[in-house]
Amino acid sequence: MASSIARHAAVNRSALIRSCLFGAAANLLVAGSALYARPLQDVLWVGADNGSLLLLVAIGLSLFALHAVLDFAQSRELARLVPSGGAAGWLERLWVLEAVWAPIHLAVLALLNPLMGAMALAGVAALTAMIALGAAGPASAVGGQSQLARLAGADSFGCTDGFLAGLGFCETVYRVLIVGLGAALLMHGDLTPGLFVAVSVIGIAAMRAAARGAARWHGGRQAAAVLLMAGRM
């Protein structure tokens, strides 16, 4: 029994470390988007030929593909976590791995454009208020088994859980607002096309980090309730 617990602890520790590394790489790729968005824009606006345009498209698609691979790898490592009776504590703290990136993205966004940063901050603050309301009630073990599958960051759309459904709605509205504000600033000349892409991506990433952190907090809370109940039986 002791050896099984030690083996599970080693597996969980290794998976968490790899998940942190993959998550950090994915978030840094997004946070640093302004560093390569401007050079790509300059090449595009200098009258590039068809070959250069194809190269720009290939670079853009490669960056998106790299981010998707890193995101998948992070989720896969989280899915390898082995829940056990003594796992209630870390299940409720998994949200920190994702939520910690939200203030970093907000800070970068505020440096690039204070108005976009203020909009993003307002969205994350609204989400925080929603989380506070969700934390007011006790954790329920009902449906907690399905929450174990959501800890890896599964999409909340289509779920029957009211909290996660509301989370998905807030995130969708926020994306529309942040991109709409960026487009308005672009049309008024307050943003360059390259910077518009960068602030839109970073702004969406800020809410995504906060929303995924909230989903993992909620899922971990429910799953921990299931494990605690199972331990009493």
N, C-alpha and C positions, 0 to 999 in steps of 0.2 A: 504493500500500500504506500509506504513512504517513498519507495523508488519510483512508483507511478506518479506520485505528486511532484517529485523532483524532476522527472522527465517532462511532465506537462509544463512546469515552471520554466525549464530551459527552452522548450519549444516556443512558449509564449514570449519569453524575453528576446529570443532571436528574431521572431516574427515582428515584434514591436520595433526593434532596432532597424530592421530592413524597411519596415513601413515608414518610419521617420525619415530615413535617407531618401527613399523614393518620393515621399511627399515634399521634402525640402527641395529636391531637384525640380519637381514639377512647379512648385510655387515660385522658386527663384527664376525659372524660365519665363513665367508670366510677369513677375515684378520687374524684370529687366527688359521688358519688351520695348520700352522707350529707347533703349540703347541701340537697337538694331532697326526699329521702325523708321527713324529719321534717315539713316543711310540708304535704306531701301527706297524710301520716297524720293530722295535726291537722284538716285539712279533712274527712277521712273520718269521724273519730271525733266530730266536733262535731254529728253528726246531719244530714249533708248530704242533700239531696233527690235525686231520680233524675237531674235535670239535672246536678248537681254530680258525681255518681258517674260519669255518662257522660263528663264532662269529664276526670275523673281517669284513666279508662280510656284516653281519647284521648291524654292527655299521656304516659302510660306507654308506649303503643304507639308514639307518635312518637319517644320517646327510644330505644326499642329499634330502630326503623327507622333513625334517624340513626346509631346505632352500627353497624348492619349495613352501611349505605352507606359509612361511613368505612372499615370493615374491608375491604369489597370494593374500594374505591378504592386502599387500601394494597396489597392483593394484586395488583391489576391493574398497578400501577406496578412492582412487583417482577417480574411476569411479562414486562415490557417490557425487562428487562435483556438485553443482548446478550453471551452468553459468547464469549470469544475466547481465544487462546493465552496472552495476558498477564493473564487474569482470575482465575487461580488464587488470588491473594492476597485479593482482595475477596470471592470466593465463600466463602472460609473465615471471613470476618469478618461476614457478613450476619446471623448470629445475634445480634450485639450490639444491632441495631436493636430487637429484640423483648425480649431478656432483660433489658435495662437497666430495663424497667418493673417487673419482678418485685420488686426491693427497695423500690421506691416504693410499690407496692400493699401490701407487707408492713408498711411503716412506718405507712401510713394505717390499716391494719387494727389494728395494735397500739395505736394511739392511741384507736381507737373501742372496742376490747375486747381486753385483753391475752391472754385465754384463746384467743380466735379467732386472734389474731396468732401465738400459740405453736403452735397446730395447723397453721396455714398454713406457718409456718417449718419445722416438722418435715416436712411434705410436700415442700416445695421442697428441703430438705436431702437427703431420700431420693432425689429426682430427680437432684440433683447427684452423689450417690454412684453412681447408675446411669450417668450421663454419664462419670464418671471411669473406670468399668469399660469403657465403650465406647471410650474414648480409649486404652486400654492396647494395643489391637491396631492394626496398620497399616491405612490407608485402602485399600479395595478398589475397583478400577475396574469390577468386575462389577455390573451394574445401575445404574451411575452415570448413564447417560443419562436414566433415569427420575427420578433424583434432581433433575435440572435443573427438572423440572416441579413438584417439591415445595417449591422454595425460596420460592414465594409463600405458603406456609402451608397447603398442601393437607392435608386430614384424613388422619391416619395409619391410621384404621380400615380393615380389609380388605386392607392391604398384605401382601406376602410377606416384607418386611424384618423380621427378628427384633427389631432395636433399636426400630423405630418401632411395632411391635405391642406390645412391652413398655411403651413410652411411653404409648400409648393406654390400656392397662390401668391403669397407675399413675394417670393423669389421671382415669379414671372412678371408681376407688376413692376418690381424694382428694375428688372432688366429693360423693360420698355422705357421707363423713365430715364435711366442712366444713358441709354443709347440715344434717346430723343434729345436730352440736354446736350450731349456731345454733338449731335447733328446740328442743333441750333447754334452752338458756338462755332462750329465749322462754317456754317453759312454766313455768320457775321464776321468771319475772319479772325476770331479769337483763338482758333485752333488750326494747325496745319493738318493736311490729310493723314500724314504719318503719325502725328501726335493724337489725332482723333482715334485712330485704330488702337494705339497704345493705352489711352485712358479708358476707352470702352472695355478693352480686355481686362485691364487691371480692376476697373470698377465692378465688373461682373464677377471677377475672381474674389473680390472682397466679400460680396454677399454670398457667393458660393461657399467660401470657407466658413462663414458664420452659419449658413444654413446647414451645411453638412455637420458642423460641430453640434448644432442644436439637434439634428436627427440622431447623431450618435449618443448625445446625452440622454435623449428620450429613450432610444433603444436600449442603452446600457442600464438605464433606470428600471425599465420593464423587465429586461432579462435578469437583472440582479434580484428582482422580486421573485421571479420564477425559481432561481437557484436557492434562494433563502427558504422558500416554501418547500422545495424538494428536500432541503437539508433537515427540515423539521419532521418530515414524514418517515 
